Amino acid sequence: MDRILIAAGSDKHVSALINQLKEIFPGVKFSSVSTGRDARRLVAEQDIDMLVVSCPLPDENGTELAEFTYSSSDAMCVLLIKSEISDEMADKVEDYGALVISKPLNREIFYRAMRFAAAARKRMLGIRSENIKLQKKLEEIRLVNRAKLALMQYLGFTEQQAHRYIEKQAMDLRCTKLEVARKVIKMYEV
């Protein structure tokens, strides 16, 4: 956790949150804004790890900001909401991965919820990284299969012969099967 953005309507709330968050996340850099519009701008422009919103903000109630954060960044969003409406708001933002904490804040619950939010973000980033690796592997398989199909179609190879050809070319040329597949596709598919 490197950067936390705090969105709160008053400087008093900002300083109180920063003091509590410094105990939980020592060494983290904090920024603050007072409106949802400014929070959106910073979330879009900077690499924020977590957005903590003390709801409501002067220009919105926070649900739209949670949705924006979910759709445009990897930041975890935590909404601090009056206890009377926290369940209703939680229902609205749970699909965006936002965590709702009731105000007034209980120090221990706040601490545990923030640690949980940080852990959930790490897990999400790990899953996203694995997903990217799998998508690259799937794309490689698709390209190799396209190259095999081209070899079968234009040179009359069987699938096994096409597969062996691509593997042998990769070994002989000291490159990957993906690079060989791209060359084959470029040669035969115009």
PELINPE-V79315 format. One line per field, one symbol per residue. burial: + if it has 9 or more other C-alpha atoms within 8 Angstrom, else -. A space follows every 10 residues. Layout:
BEGIN
burial: ???
END
This chain:
BEGIN
burial: --+++++++- --++--++-- ++-+---+-+ -+++++-+++ --++--++++ +++++++--+ -++-++++++ --++++++++ +++--+--++ --++-+++++ +++------+ +-+++-++-- +---+----- ---------+ --++-+++++ ++----+-+- -++--++-++ +---+-++++ ++-++--+--
END
